[in-house]
Amino acid sequence: MNTDLAGSPPPSVTPRPARRPGSATGSDFAELSRRMAGEGLLDRRPLYYTVRFTLVLAAFAGTWYALFALGDSWLQLGVAALLSVVLAQIALVCHDLAHRQVFSRRAPSEIGGRIAGNLLMGMSYGWWMNKHTRHHANPNHEERDPDVSPDILVWSRRQAGQAGGLARFVGRRQAYLFFPLLLLEGVNLKYNSFRALTAPTMKRPFLEGALLVAHFAGYFGAVFTALPPGKAIAFIAVNQALLGVYLGCVFAPNHKGMLMVTPEMNLDFLRRQVLTSRNVRGGRLVDAAMGGLNYQVEHHLFPSMPTPALTRAAEITKEFCAEKDIPYCEAGLLHSYREVLRHLHRVGEPIRERDQGKRPPGRR
């Protein structure tokens, strides 16, 4: 396991340029792709997704049935927690549809993505797709990856040195505030989804807006019909807070604390994806909870690879990286969270030092 990639790469892992595609064997990535294709790992898995989608939809319907069946009771907060898990699983289904892991054609992928994202979960498929595509193209890039933009948290010492406003205020103690801030992530997704409807990059704003309105009309209508106002508000607060924590815990271990890419770095595709990604070990339970995103290295290398193929793909990629002397990072779930928090604390140091220097000597 390698966990020393959170800052600039040490000399021992400085990436080597890939072989030119025109050479006899092609690039390193082309060679790895041939191995994956040779084992059929890029083939569609319709049976798997049929079963998975059926189970998720059954859980979705069952949770709403439980809301009405249980009635006026504080035990509904348990239903709210369960619904957060189901909505997160729908988000993971939307993710797989967006990457064309389910359908090879754009149209059914977008239709399914908007149904799962906008209608069932209340998150704009178009907004998320645009953001996630830019992330995949430049993971952990300080200037190009929207997932590490210094809006509230800072992800590198360079960002910390330039931070101002809210990012500077939070950045001083961001390692301690990370998980509490995730409680707001569910609401943040909704806010950004509606805000993006006016963006020029949104392809079908009226359709997406209509589906979002339909979602919230059904969501609030069902909750306030089944419960009195006080319990309904508590239900919504618990549901959205735990949804944010769940999604944050799925996505944070994958890249946070790994190599941060700067404009001056020259990395080929293979190394750009491998050096910035971390796999999370944990067996079938972690595989199910994270929807296969715990195999983040392989997912970034082959975004359209179906989820059930990622386990074998990870074995092949790990062996291949060892052959090419490319650091390959994997860690247990709890260890990955510790790495994230250590990284957040470390990169926030310039803010703490700057603020410490401005205090009167007697108050340091």
C-alpha positions in Angstrom: 0.0 0.0 0.0 1.3 3.5 -0.8 0.0 6.4 1.2 2.7 9.1 0.5 1.1 10.8 -2.5 -0.8 13.6 -0.8 1.7 16.3 -1.7 4.1 16.7 -4.6 5.4 13.3 -5.7 8.8 12.3 -4.2 11.6 11.5 -6.7 10.9 7.8 -6.4 7.4 8.2 -7.9 8.0 10.9 -10.4 6.0 9.8 -13.4 7.9 8.6 -16.5 6.6 9.6 -19.9 4.4 7.0 -21.5 5.6 5.3 -24.7 4.3 6.9 -27.8 1.1 5.3 -29.3 3.0 4.8 -32.6 5.6 2.5 -31.0 5.5 -1.2 -31.5 3.6 -1.9 -28.3 1.7 1.3 -27.9 1.2 3.2 -24.6 1.1 1.6 -21.2 -2.6 2.3 -21.0 -3.2 0.6 -24.4 -1.4 -2.4 -23.1 -3.5 -2.5 -19.9 -6.7 -2.1 -22.0 -5.8 -5.1 -24.1 -5.5 -7.2 -21.0 -8.9 -6.0 -19.7 -10.6 -6.6 -23.1 -9.0 -10.0 -23.3 -10.9 -11.1 -20.2 -14.1 -9.6 -21.3 -14.2 -7.1 -18.5 -15.5 -4.3 -20.7 -18.6 -6.3 -21.8 -22.1 -5.2 -20.6 -23.7 -7.1 -17.7 -27.4 -6.7 -18.3 -28.5 -9.4 -15.8 -26.5 -7.8 -13.0 -28.0 -4.4 -13.6 -31.5 -5.8 -14.0 -31.2 -7.4 -10.5 -29.6 -4.4 -8.9 -32.1 -1.9 -10.3 -35.0 -4.1 -9.3 -33.7 -4.3 -5.7 -33.0 -0.6 -5.4 -36.5 0.3 -6.8 -38.1 -2.2 -4.5 -36.3 -0.7 -1.5 -37.4 2.8 -2.7 -41.0 1.8 -2.9 -40.8 -0.2 0.4 -39.4 2.7 2.3 -42.2 5.1 1.2 -44.7 2.3 2.1 -43.2 2.1 5.5 -43.6 5.9 6.0 -47.4 5.6 5.6 -47.7 2.2 7.4 -45.8 3.4 10.5 -47.8 6.6 10.9 -47.4 9.3 13.5 -44.4 8.0 15.4 -40.8 9.2 16.2 -39.7 5.8 14.9 -40.1 7.5 11.5 -36.6 8.9 12.0 -35.4 5.3 11.4 -37.3 5.3 8.2 -35.7 8.6 7.3 -32.3 7.1 7.9 -33.2 4.1 5.7 -34.4 6.4 3.0 -31.1 8.2 3.0 -29.4 4.8 2.2 -31.8 4.1 -0.6 -31.4 7.6 -2.1 -27.6 7.2 -2.0 -28.0 3.9 -3.8 -30.1 5.6 -6.5 -27.3 8.2 -6.8 -24.9 5.3 -7.4 -27.2 3.9 -10.1 -27.3 7.3 -11.7 -23.6 7.4 -11.7 -23.3 4.0 -13.5 -25.9 5.1 -16.1 -24.0 8.4 -16.7 -20.8 6.4 -17.4 -22.7 4.1 -19.9 -21.9 1.1 -17.8 -25.5 -0.1 -18.3 -26.4 1.0 -21.9 -23.8 1.7 -24.6 -26.0 4.4 -26.3 -26.4 8.0 -25.0 -30.2 8.2 -25.2 -31.2 5.4 -22.8 -28.3 6.4 -20.5 -29.6 10.0 -20.3 -33.2 8.9 -19.9 -32.3 6.5 -17.1 -30.0 9.1 -15.5 -32.6 11.8 -15.4 -35.2 9.4 -14.0 -32.8 8.2 -11.2 -31.2 11.6 -10.5 -33.8 14.2 -11.1 -37.1 12.4 -10.4 -36.2 9.8 -7.8 -33.3 11.5 -5.9 -33.8 15.2 -6.5 -30.4 15.9 -8.1 -29.8 17.4 -11.5 -28.4 14.8 -13.8 -27.1 17.4 -16.3 -25.4 19.5 -13.6 -23.7 16.5 -12.0 -22.7 15.0 -15.3 -20.9 18.2 -16.4 -19.1 18.4 -13.1 -18.2 14.8 -12.9 -16.9 14.7 -16.5 -14.5 17.5 -15.7 -13.4 15.6 -12.6 -12.6 12.4 -14.6 -10.6 14.4 -17.1 -8.4 16.0 -14.5 -8.7 14.3 -11.1 -7.2 16.2 -8.2 -6.0 19.0 -10.6 -5.8 22.1 -8.5 -7.2 24.3 -11.3 -9.3 22.0 -13.4 -11.0 19.5 -11.1 -14.2 21.0 -9.6 -14.2 18.5 -6.8 -11.1 20.1 -5.3 -11.9 23.8 -5.9 -11.4 25.8 -2.7 -15.0 26.9 -2.2 -15.2 26.0 1.5 -12.4 23.5 2.0 -8.8 23.8 0.7 -7.1 20.7 -0.8 -3.5 21.9 -1.2 -1.0 24.1 0.5 -1.1 26.4 -2.5 -4.8 26.8 -2.2 -4.4 27.4 1.5 -1.9 30.2 0.9 -4.4 32.0 -1.4 -7.5 31.3 0.6 -9.7 34.1 1.8 -13.2 34.5 3.2 -15.1 31.4 4.1 -12.4 29.0 2.8 -9.8 30.7 5.1 -12.1 30.6 8.1 -13.0 26.9 7.7 -9.5 25.9 6.5 -7.9 26.5 9.8 -9.9 23.6 11.4 -11.2 21.8 8.3 -10.1 18.4 9.4 -12.4 18.7 12.5 -15.2 20.3 10.4 -15.2 17.8 7.5 -17.7 15.3 8.7 -20.1 18.0 10.3 -20.0 19.8 6.9 -21.1 16.6 5.2 -24.4 16.9 7.1 -25.2 19.8 4.7 -24.1 18.1 1.5 -27.6 16.7 0.7 -29.0 20.2 0.8 -26.0 21.5 -1.2 -26.7 19.0 -4.0 -30.3 20.3 -4.3 -29.2 23.9 -4.2 -26.7 23.5 -7.0 -29.1 21.4 -9.0 -31.6 24.2 -9.2 -29.0 26.9 -9.6 -27.5 25.0 -12.6 -30.8 25.2 -14.5 -29.9 28.7 -15.8 -26.3 27.7 -16.8 -25.5 27.7 -20.5 -24.0 24.2 -20.2 -27.4 22.7 -19.2 -28.8 20.8 -22.2 -32.4 20.3 -21.2 -33.1 22.9 -18.4 -36.9 22.7 -18.7 -37.1 18.9 -18.6 -34.6 18.8 -15.7 -36.4 21.5 -13.9 -39.8 19.8 -14.3 -38.4 16.5 -13.0 -36.9 18.3 -10.0 -40.2 20.0 -9.2 -42.0 16.7 -9.6 -39.6 15.1 -7.2 -39.9 17.7 -4.5 -43.7 17.9 -4.9 -43.9 14.2 -4.3 -41.3 14.1 -1.5 -42.7 17.0 0.6 -46.2 16.0 -0.2 -45.7 12.4 1.0 -43.8 13.4 4.2 -46.3 16.1 5.3 -49.2 13.9 4.4 -48.0 11.0 6.5 -46.6 13.1 9.5 -47.6 16.1 11.5 -45.4 19.2 10.8 -42.9 18.8 13.6 -42.2 15.2 12.8 -42.2 15.9 9.1 -39.5 18.5 9.5 -37.4 16.2 11.7 -37.8 13.4 9.1 -36.6 15.7 6.3 -33.7 17.0 8.3 -32.5 13.5 9.3 -33.0 12.2 5.8 -31.0 14.9 4.0 -28.3 15.1 6.7 -27.6 11.4 6.6 -27.8 11.4 2.8 -25.0 14.0 2.7 -22.9 12.0 5.1 -23.4 8.7 3.2 -22.5 10.3 -0.2 -19.5 12.1 1.3 -18.2 8.9 2.9 -18.5 7.1 -0.5 -16.7 9.8 -2.5 -14.2 11.3 -0.1 -11.8 8.3 0.3 -11.3 7.9 -3.4 -9.1 10.9 -4.1 -8.7 13.1 -1.0 -5.3 12.8 0.4 -3.8 11.6 -2.8 -1.5 13.4 -5.3 -2.6 16.9 -6.1 -1.8 17.7 -9.7 -0.4 21.1 -10.6 -0.2 22.7 -14.1 3.5 22.1 -14.4 3.2 18.3 -14.0 3.3 16.3 -17.2 1.5 13.0 -16.6 0.2 10.5 -19.1 -3.4 9.3 -18.8 -2.5 6.1 -16.9 -0.4 7.8 -14.3 -2.7 10.7 -13.9 -5.5 8.4 -13.0 -3.6 5.9 -10.9 -1.5 8.4 -8.8 -4.6 10.5 -7.9 -6.9 7.6 -6.9 -7.2 5.3 -3.9 -8.9 1.9 -3.7 -10.8 0.9 -0.6 -10.6 -2.6 0.7 -13.4 -4.2 2.7 -15.1 -7.1 0.9 -18.6 -7.5 -0.4 -20.2 -5.2 2.2 -18.0 -2.3 1.2 -18.5 -3.1 -2.5 -22.3 -2.9 -2.0 -22.2 0.2 0.2 -19.9 2.1 -2.2 -21.5 0.8 -5.4 -18.1 -0.3 -6.7 -16.5 3.1 -6.3 -14.1 1.6 -3.8 -12.3 0.4 -7.0 -11.6 4.0 -7.9 -8.4 3.3 -9.7 -10.0 1.0 -12.2 -13.1 3.1 -12.4 -11.1 6.1 -13.5 -9.1 4.1 -16.0 -12.2 2.4 -17.5 -15.3 4.5 -16.6 -17.6 2.4 -18.7 -16.5 -0.9 -17.1 -19.5 -2.5 -15.3 -19.3 -2.7 -11.5 -19.1 -6.5 -11.2 -16.0 -6.5 -13.4 -14.0 -4.1 -11.2 -12.8 -6.8 -8.7 -10.9 -8.7 -11.3 -9.8 -5.5 -13.0 -8.2 -4.4 -9.8 -6.1 -7.6 -9.6 -4.9 -7.0 -13.2 -4.2 -3.3 -12.7 -2.3 -3.9 -9.5 -0.1 -6.5 -11.2 0.4 -4.2 -14.2 1.4 -1.2 -12.0 3.9 -3.4 -10.2 5.4 -4.3 -13.5 5.7 -0.6 -14.5 6.9 0.5 -11.1 3.8 2.8 -10.7 2.6 3.3 -7.1 -0.8 1.7 -6.6 -2.7 2.8 -3.4 -5.3 0.8 -1.6 -6.3 1.0 2.1 -9.0 -0.1 4.5 -12.0 2.1 4.9 -11.2 3.6 8.3 -7.6 4.1 7.3 -8.7 5.9 4.1 -10.7 8.3 6.2 -7.7 8.9 8.5 -5.6 9.8 5.4 -8.3 12.2 4.3 -8.4 14.0 7.7 -4.6 14.0 7.9 -4.3 15.6 4.5 -7.0 18.2 5.3 -5.1 19.1 8.5 -1.8 19.3 6.8 -2.8 21.5 3.9 -4.6 23.9 6.3 -1.3 24.6 8.0 -0.4 27.8 6.0 -3.7 29.4 7.1 -3.0 28.6 10.7 0.5 29.9 10.4 -0.7 33.1 8.7 -3.3 33.7 11.4 -0.9 32.9 14.2 1.5 35.5 12.9 -1.1 38.2 13.0 -2.0 37.7 16.7 -0.4 39.9 19.4 2.7 38.1 20.9 0.9 37.8 24.3 -2.0 35.9 22.8 -0.1 33.2 20.9 
